[in-house]
Amino acid sequence: MIRSITQAKPEAELARLMEGLDRLFVVGCGTCVTLTRTGGQPQVAAMAENLARQGKLVTGAVVVPVACDHLTAEILDEHGAAIKQADALLIMTCAFGVQTIARQLRKMVIPALDTLFIGKETGPGRFDEVCTQCGTCIIGETGGICPVTTCHKGLVNGPCGGTNKGKCEIDKEKDCAWTLIYFRLQELGRLDSMKRYQKPRNHQGEPMPGRFRLG
């Protein structure tokens, strides 16, 4: 299961963003942030209570099924009166959800969360980054293990000189990405792939902002 991984913004930053805005409508999402417990129903309710304690007026709140879906506008339209009364929308979704809502409503939006990365659930409540969407994928050479996300240094030619007994020198509890790649390629009978030099990464594989058109 792949999700956008988010965390709550620092209280001081959020207070600064809400400065001068006394009437707020809170929006959560039923997908990624519900799973990571950063913007589901319990968190939206807790946020509304916290805002009230700060002297803010919460004109309403809703957890939309999928904040980054174009149908979100229709769902929010059902709360049009409450949204109209608000100075701004406090949005507890990933950045994509915030931008989607901002495009659909002529209203000030405040993100309550920071979006960290795209993650895959690898255990109960644990999400590991699996892709930075760098646009220069080399996992065909590394047995399907991405060194850009798995290696703390993002090395595309490894291992570095700091690996020790298969562990990373930066995080000794973490397996060295290139040790994992070695054993994967050994298992597949493709160790020769490690001898192939990878050119320095193109850190702008796709010009920003990225665009893609079918056909």
N, C-alpha and C positions, 0 to 999 in steps of 0.2 A: 504494500500500500504506500503510494507516494503522496506526500503532503508538503504544503508550504509551512515551514517551521517558524513560529513567531514567539516573541516574549514581550511582556509588558514594558512600556517605556518607563524610565525613571520618573518618580513622582514629581520631582522638581521640574523636569522638562515638560511633563504634561500640564502642570500648574501654569507654566509660562505660556503654553499654547492656548490655554483656556482663559488667560487673563482678559478681563473685560467682557467675557461671554458668560452671561448669567443664566441663560435658558438653553438647555441642551436636550437633544433627542439622541438616544443611544442605539447603535446598530451592532448586532453580532451576526455570526454566520454558523450555519449548521454543518459545515464540512470540516475543513482543516483545523480551524481554531477551536471547534467543539472537541475534536479528537485530542488536541494538545492542551485543552483546558485553559485557553487564553481568551476565548471570546464566545463561549457557548452560553446557554441559558443561565447557569449558576453565576458565571462571571459577569454577565450583563446585569443581572439582578444585584450583585454585590457592588458593581460600579455605580448603579443608580442610587443605592443606599449611601455610598461614599460621597457622591456628588451632593446629595441632600445634606449630609453632615457638614459639607463645606459651604453651605448656604446657596448652592445652585438649585435652580428649578428644573426638574426633569419633566419635560412636556410629554414624554412617551419613550417607549423602548420596544424593539422587535429583534428577533433572531431570524434572519431570512435563510431560506434553505441553502442557497449558493450565492454569495455576495458578488462573485465575479461573472454571474450570468446576466444576460440582457433582460431576462424576465424580472430581475430585481426591481426595476423601475415600476412594474405593475404592482408588485407587493408593497413597495413603499408608498405608492399612490393611495393605498387603502388607509394609510396613516397621514394623509396629506394635511389635515387640519392641525394635528399635533406637530408635524414637521414645520409647518408654516409659522407656528408660534415660537419655534426655537431660533436662537441666534446662530446655532451651528449644530452639525451632526458630529457626535463623538463616535468614531467607527472602530469597532474591535474586530478587525479582519486583517488579512494579509494586505500588502501594498496594492496588489492587483484589485482586490475588492474595493479598497478606498478609492482608487482611480476610476473604477467602473461606476461607482455611485456618484463621484464628483462630476463625471461626464453626463450623468442622467438627471441630476438635480442642480438647479441654480441656487446652491446653498454652500456656505462655508463648511469645510470638512476638516476634522481633526483626527489624525490617526492615533489610536491609543496603544498600538503595538509597533514593535520593530520586526521586520521580516528578516530572518537570518539566512535561511537556505532552503533548498528543496531536499527533503529527507525521506528515507524509507524506514518503515517500522521494522526493527531488527529484534525486538523483544517487547514484552509488555511495558508500554510507556516509554520506550527508548527509540529514538530516531537518529539515524546516522546520515550525514550528507552523502549523496550519491552522485551528484552532478552539479557543476557550476555553469553548465551551458556555455562553455568557452568557445565553441565553434571550431575546435581543432582536435577532434576525437582521435585518440591513438589506441583505444582499448583492443583493437584487432591485433595489435602487436604485443599486448601485455596480458593475454589470456582472459580478457573481459574485466580486469581489475583496473580502475582508473587511478593512475598515480597522482593526478592533479588534485583529486579530492582525498585520496587515501593517505598520501604522503604529506606530513606537516609542512614540508618545504616545497611541495608541488613539483618535485623533480621528475623530468621525463627521461632522464638517463640516471640510473641508480644501481646499487644503493650508494648513499653518501658514506663518508668515512666514520660517521658516528654511530652506525648501527652496531648493536652489541647483543649477541645471543638471540638474534631475531627480533629485538625490541628497538623502538625509536629512541634516539638520544634526547628528544624534546619531551616525550612522554613515555617513561619507562614501563608504563602499564599497557602501552599500545604496541601491537605488532608492527614491525617495519613493513611498509607497503611493498618495498622491493623484495623482501624475503618472501612475502606472500605471492608476489608475481613469479619469483624464481620457482617455488614449489608447484605453482599452478602450471607453468610452462613445462616443468620437468614431468609432471603427470601427463601432460598432453603430448609429450615428445617433441616440444617446440622450443627447447632451450636456445637454439641458434638465434631466435628472435631477440634475445637479450644483447646479442653482439651488434645489432643494428643500431647505428647512431641516430638519435632523434634530433632534428634541428631545433634550435631555440624556439620556444613557444611564440606563436603570434598572439599577443595579448589582446588583439582586436581582430579576431577571426571574422567577425561580422561588424561592419561600420555601425556606429551608434547614432541614433537609435536603430536597432535591428528591424529589418523589413523582409517579408517573404510573400511572394505572390504565386499562387498555383498557375501553372501553364505558362 
